[in-house]
Every structure is written in structure tokens, then in C-alpha cells.
């Protein structure tokens, strides 16, 4: 496999022909397509400054010509579910802009590894900012946030029919239908109680 330059600018350079084809098939502007591709698949960083796209997910997007949750659909999250249940992490927002020591990932024994280290090494987190003695972690992009939200809805909050609820929320947002969004939200909350 050849690894391409998948930082900003590299996508346009290396996927130019696929971008043109996808713009045409999705009937959207090139600017909107690239903005959405950036929101979905860009954001992985190892130093808090340079962000890279997930090349495998980019390839999947351009092959299917639709935005998809590759992370979630890959189905490799059973270990993640076990960890968040084990540590009782019931709020994924707890990990937004998480401040941790710079040596947080140094342990090599899986039983002693910190959850934040595991989630970073598995790609659920990225370095948002690197400081002298600490790192600030966050979710890298919409695709990962969306995948984690689905995992929590299904396995932690145990929302029955979460796929239908999720689709209803998505369509309400897409159509700017605030009334429907509030209704779907209230139904989802009622299922938790």
C-alpha cells in the first residue's frame, strides 16, 4: 500500500480526480465537499499542530461517495465497550479537552494502561495541544464523535432502537426542523428514565 500526503492540501493533490467525480455524483460544490471531508476525517495529530486525515477512511469515502462512519461500521469496538464499562465512564463529554501528563502513554502492560492512553493509542483521541509538561486530548473529528455517541447510545445508555432515533435526529438536523429534533430528543431521554 502506498501512503499519500494526507495533510491539508495533500487531499486535493492526491485525490483530485476522485474529488471531481464525487462533487459531480453528490451534486455539491468542491468547497462544501472538502469542508465536510475535513470535518469527518481530518484531525488526527501527534503534536497538536499538524493534523492528518485517516487515509483508510478517505479511501472508503471516495469509493462509496458518501459520508460514512467507518470507525463504527468497522465493528472493532468490543474492547472499548469493556473498558468504559469497567471504568464506569458514563459521559463521553468528560473526555473533551482532557488534560493529562506528558508521559501518560508510557506504560506497556495492558492491565496498567490508563484509559486515556488506550483511547489515544487506539485513535479515539488525538493531541489537541502539546505543552511542556502536559497534553490536551480531544476527539479528532466528527466521525469519531459520531461513532462514540452511537456506542454510548447502544451499549451504555441502552437506548432501544437507537439507530432509528439517530436517523431521526440526523434528518431533523439536516432539515433544520427544530420541533422534530426536540421531540426526538425528548423521546430518547424518556427511554433512559
N, C-alpha and C positions, 0 to 999 in steps of 0.2 A: 504494500500500500504506500502511496506517495502522500506525504503530509504537506498541505499547502499553507501558504501565508494566510492565516485566518484572523488577523487583527483588522481593525478598521482600515478600509482601503483595500485590503487584500481580498475581501469578499467580492468587491466589484471587479477587481483584476482577474481573479481565478474562476469566478462563476458568471462572468459577463454574458455568455451565450445562454446559460440557464436562467439568468435574471430576465433577459429579454423574452424568452419563451414563457416564463412564469407570469410576468407582467401581462402578457397577451392573454394567457389562459385564465388568469384570475380577474382580468379586466380592471386593474388598478394601476395607479401611477408608479413609476420606478421609485420615487421618493417615499411613497407610502409603503411599498413592499419592503424597501431597505430599512425603514424605521421599524416596521413590525418584526422583521427578521432580527434586528438588533435587540428589540425588547424580549423576544422569545429565546434567542440562542447565544447572545453575547453576554459577557460579564465575568467569565472566569479569569481570575487574576492570582498571580503568585507573588506579587509585590505591591499591590494596591494601586498601581499606576497603569500598567499595560494590561488591557483586557483582551481576551481571546474568545473566539467563537468555539463552540463544540462542533468540530468538523463532522463527526458522525451524524449529528442531528441536522446540520446544514445539508448534508447529502440526502438524508431522508426527506427533508422538507422539499428540496428541489426535485427529487424523484417523484414524490406524491403530489407536489404542487398544492399543498395545504398545510396550515399550521397545525401541528400535532404535538401531543405530549409524549415525546419519545421516551422520556425518563419513566413516566408512569406506565406506558404501554410495554416497556421492556420487561416489566414484572419482576425485577430483581430487588425487591424491597422487603422481603420477609425478615431479613436480619435487622433492617431499620425499624420495623414494627416491634420486634422483640426488644430492641434497645429502648425505644421511647416508652414502651410499657414497663420495662424493668426499672427505668429511672423516673417513672410517673410524670412524664412531660406531657401535660395536657393542653399546653398553649404554645403553638408554633411561633407566635409573636415574641415569646420570651427570648428567642434567638436572633431577633433583628438587631443589628449593630452591637453584637456581643463583644465585649472587651475581655481579652484573655492574655495571659503571659506569653511572651515571645517563644518560649520553649514548650508550649503546650503539646506539641506533637512528638516529643522525644521518646516516649515510652514505646517499647517494641513488643511487649506482651499484651495480647488482645484482652485479657481479663483485667489488666490495669489501665488500659487506654481510656482516657476521658471521652465522654460522649461527643463533645465539641470537636475533639481531634478526629474521632472516627467519621463524623459528618463532614468535616473538611476534607479528609483524605478520600472519602467516597464521592466527593463532588457536590454534596448538598450545600456546602458553604464555600465562599470564596473570600479572599482577603480584600476587604473594602479599603482598609488603610493600614499601613505598616509604620509603626513608630519605634522609637529607640528600644523600649522595654516592653512593649505590648503590641498586640494585633487587634484590629477590629474586624470581625467576621460579619458577613451578611449572606443572604441568598443571592446567587449570581444573576438571576433573570426571572422573567415571568414564567417560563416553562417549568423551572424548579419549584417556584412558589405554588404554581398551579398543581403540580404533582404532589407536593407535600400537603396541600389543602385537601386534595382528594383522598390521600392516605388517612389523614386525620378524620375526615368525614366518614369514611368507611370503617376503619379499624379502631379508632379511639372513641369518637363520638357515637359510632354505630347508628348513623342515620339510615333508616330503611329507604331504599330507592334513591340513594344519593346521586346516582347517575342522572335520573330524571330531574331531581332538584337542581343539580349542577347545570344541566342543559337549560332548564327554565331560567335560572339566574343569568346564564350566558346570553340567552336570547333577549331577556329583558334589558340587559346592559347594551347589547348590540342595537336594540331598537329604541333606546333611550326611554324606556317605559318604566318610570319610577314607581308607579302604582303597582304594577305587576311585580317588580323587584321587591318592594316592601312586603307584598302578600306572600311571595315565595319564601322570603327570609323568615317571616313570622311562622309559616308552616314548618320550616326546618327547625327553628328554635323550639316550637311546640313539641316536635318529635324528640327533642333532647330532654324534655322535662318529664 
